[in-house]
Amino acid sequence: MGEGSLSQDEIDALLQGAEDNPFDLGGGGGSSSDSSAEGLSPIDRDLISDMIGSAFQMAGNVLGTILAKNSRFSNPSSESRTSSEIAGELGSNTVCLYTQVSGAFNGTVSLILAQENAAKIAGIMMGGHSAGEIDNAQLQTLKDCMSPMLGTVTAQLGMKLGGNLAGSPPEIVLVNSPGDLKLPEGQSLVKTQFSLNIDGVGSFKASYIISKDNAQAILDISKGGGMGGMNIPGGMNVPMQGGMPMGGGYGGGQPQVGIKGVNFPSLATAGPASGNTNLNLLMDVQMALTVELGRTKMYIKDILGLGEGSIIELDKLAGEPVDLLVNGKLIAKGEVVVIDENFGVRVTDIVSPQERIKSDKG
């Protein structure tokens, strides 16, 4: 052999080493190490990123509907991590939403984002108010907001894995120390990190955590070509592509499959699609309703001079209806009433879409 060339024995040894465990996610192959550096090959990372990223694309649409702002998850990047490494990276000043899934795979899955960013999302739902520190009310609002989104991720992954995947109602926990994190079972985990972009709010990171076994289930499906094959009588297996048998039949002298055309209903006679099904998914989501007595503008020097007993003149006349706003959007007007010992508002006028547009421009 020439200089720089490999002998046949060396080539055979390399091939044998590559075949020992080509899909290993770390911690296997006789090694006791759980090092994340060798956990996923570049191909494995791409396959998991594509599968989970596709599910989160649909989830971004759901989140955007709830927030009434264009929202999207982008740039998914998957990597193997030990539970201790994730605890070190995400075990403080974060919020963890977690759910138990069963079906195509089983166990805990977690979604983690920084407390500061969680407060921004909750703030949108609560009328635009946000703060660096998140309180219990914001935490509950965030849970209500993100639950339909996580349900969409679970459903989409189930479809892509070729079976049903059901999830329990998500729980949420404020993470101030690594012990507060709720992570999937086992020491070997897979983290997929996204950029979450919300119009008018900004872009920040979110991490989706699954176990090594569940990551392997995703790889098995991806590398097997989706649903794999279609079993037919006689013990044969026909390769599938796009849900249809490849090659047009069994081949090799076997009987051919009868193929019939599909009769689709005429578009002209089809009834209008109903949006109630999608809307019903959001019926149990809480939104912040604000009653606004009035507004005014003041110079900073005047604001700094405010004290006990100061009087601020608003832009509304006495007896004029108050405004009812949802997520900062004017939806109705009403008059203040007293119910027992509490204030209330009697709705006197529902704002038309045209008036809402004018108020937004104003």
Residue pairs with C-beta under 8 A, 6 or more apart in sequence:
1 7
6 14
20 29
21 28
21 29
22 41
23 44
23 216
23 219
23 220
23 223
25 39
25 40
25 44
25 80
25 188
25 190
25 212
25 215
25 216
25 219
26 33
26 34
26 35
26 36
26 38
26 39
26 40
26 80
26 188
26 212
27 33
27 34
27 39
27 187
27 188
27 212
34 82
34 187
34 188
35 82
36 79
36 80
36 81
36 82
36 85
38 80
39 79
39 80
39 81
39 188
39 190
39 212
40 48
40 78
40 79
40 80
40 190
40 215
44 78
44 219
45 77
45 78
45 79
47 218
47 219
47 222
47 223
48 78
48 190
48 192
48 215
48 218
48 219
48 222
49 76
49 77
49 78
49 192
50 76
50 222
51 157
51 160
51 218
51 221
51 222
52 76
52 78
52 153
52 157
52 192
52 208
52 210
52 218
53 73
53 76
53 192
53 194
54 156
54 160
55 152
55 153
55 156
55 157
55 160
56 73
56 76
56 153
56 194
56 208
57 72
57 73
58 152
58 153
58 156
59 73
59 149
59 150
59 152
59 153
59 156
60 71
60 72
60 73
60 149
60 196
61 71
62 148
62 149
62 152
62 281
63 71
63 145
63 146
63 149
64 70
64 71
64 72
64 198
65 282
66 125
66 145
66 148
66 149
66 282
66 285
67 121
67 124
67 125
67 145
67 198
67 327
68 327
68 329
69 124
69 198
69 199
69 200
69 201
70 198
70 199
71 196
71 197
71 198
71 199
72 196
72 197
73 194
73 195
73 196
73 197
73 206
74 194
74 195
74 197
75 194
75 195
76 192
76 193
76 194
77 192
77 193
78 190
78 191
78 192
78 193
78 215
79 190
79 191
79 193
80 188
80 189
80 190
80 191
80 212
80 215
81 89
81 189
81 190
81 191
82 187
82 188
82 189
83 183
83 186
83 187
83 189
84 187
86 181
86 183
86 189
86 191
86 207
86 209
87 178
87 181
87 183
88 178
90 96
90 112
90 175
90 181
90 207
91 175
91 177
91 178
91 179
91 180
91 181
92 175
92 176
92 177
92 178
93 114
93 115
93 116
93 175
93 176
94 112
94 113
94 114
94 115
94 118
94 175
94 181
95 112
95 113
95 114
95 115
95 118
95 134
95 139
95 142
95 172
95 173
95 174
95 175
96 110
96 111
96 112
96 172
96 173
96 175
96 180
96 181
96 182
97 110
97 111
97 112
97 142
97 143
97 146
97 150
97 170
97 171
97 172
98 108
98 109
98 110
98 111
98 170
98 171
98 172
98 173
98 182
98 183
99 108
99 109
99 150
99 154
99 167
99 168
99 169
99 170
99 171
100 107
100 108
100 167
100 168
101 107
101 108
101 109
101 154
101 165
101 166
101 167
101 168
102 165
102 166
102 167
103 158
103 163
103 164
103 165
103 166
104 157
104 158
104 161
104 162
104 163
104 164
104 165
104 217
105 161
105 165
105 213
105 214
105 217
105 218
106 214
107 184
107 185
107 210
107 211
107 213
107 214
108 182
108 183
108 184
108 185
108 211
109 154
109 167
109 184
109 208
109 209
109 210
109 214
110 181
110 182
110 183
110 184
110 208
110 209
111 146
111 150
111 206
111 207
111 208
111 209
112 175
112 181
112 206
112 207
112 209
113 196
113 204
113 205
113 206
113 207
114 204
114 205
115 132
115 133
115 134
115 174
115 175
116 132
117 196
117 204
117 205
117 206
118 134
118 138
118 139
118 142
119 130
119 131
119 132
119 133
119 134
119 138
120 130
120 198
120 201
120 202
120 204
121 142
121 145
121 146
121 198
121 201
122 130
122 134
122 138
122 139
122 141
122 142
122 145
123 129
123 130
123 131
123 138
124 130
124 198
124 201
124 327
125 141
125 142
125 144
125 145
125 286
125 287
125 288
125 327
126 137
126 138
126 141
126 288
127 288
127 290
127 325
127 327
127 328
128 327
128 328
131 138
134 142
134 174
139 172
139 174
140 172
140 286
141 286
141 288
142 172
143 170
143 171
143 172
144 284
144 285
144 286
145 285
146 170
146 172
147 169
147 170
147 285
148 281
148 282
148 285
150 167
150 170
151 167
151 281
153 208
154 165
154 166
154 167
155 165
157 165
157 218
158 164
158 165
158 166
160 221
160 226
161 217
161 218
161 221
162 221
162 226
162 227
162 228
171 182
173 180
173 181
173 182
174 180
175 181
183 189
183 209
184 209
184 210
184 211
184 214
185 211
186 211
186 212
186 213
188 211
188 212
189 209
189 210
189 211
189 212
190 209
190 210
190 211
190 212
190 214
190 215
191 207
191 208
191 209
192 207
192 208
192 209
192 210
193 205
193 206
193 207
193 208
194 205
194 206
194 207
194 208
195 203
195 204
195 205
195 206
196 203
196 204
196 205
196 206
197 203
210 218
221 227
221 228
225 239
225 240
225 241
226 240
227 240
227 243
228 237
228 240
229 237
229 238
229 239
229 240
230 237
230 238
230 240
230 245
231 237
232 238
232 250
234 254
236 250
236 254
238 245
238 246
238 247
238 250
239 245
239 246
239 247
240 246
245 257
248 256
249 256
249 257
250 256
250 257
287 326
287 327
288 326
288 327
289 324
289 325
289 326
290 324
290 325
290 326
290 328
291 322
291 323
291 324
291 325
291 334
291 336
291 345
292 322
292 323
292 324
292 325
293 314
293 316
293 322
294 314
294 315
294 316
294 322
295 314
295 315
296 312
296 313
296 314
296 315
298 312
306 312
316 322
321 333
321 334
321 335
321 348
321 349
322 333
322 334
322 335
322 336
322 345
323 330
323 332
323 333
324 330
324 331
324 332
324 333
324 334
324 345
324 347
325 331
329 356
329 360
330 351
330 355
330 356
330 359
331 350
331 351
331 356
332 347
332 349
332 350
332 351
333 347
333 348
333 349
333 351
334 345
334 346
334 347
334 348
334 349
335 345
335 346
335 348
336 343
336 344
336 345
337 343
337 344
337 345
337 346
338 344
351 359
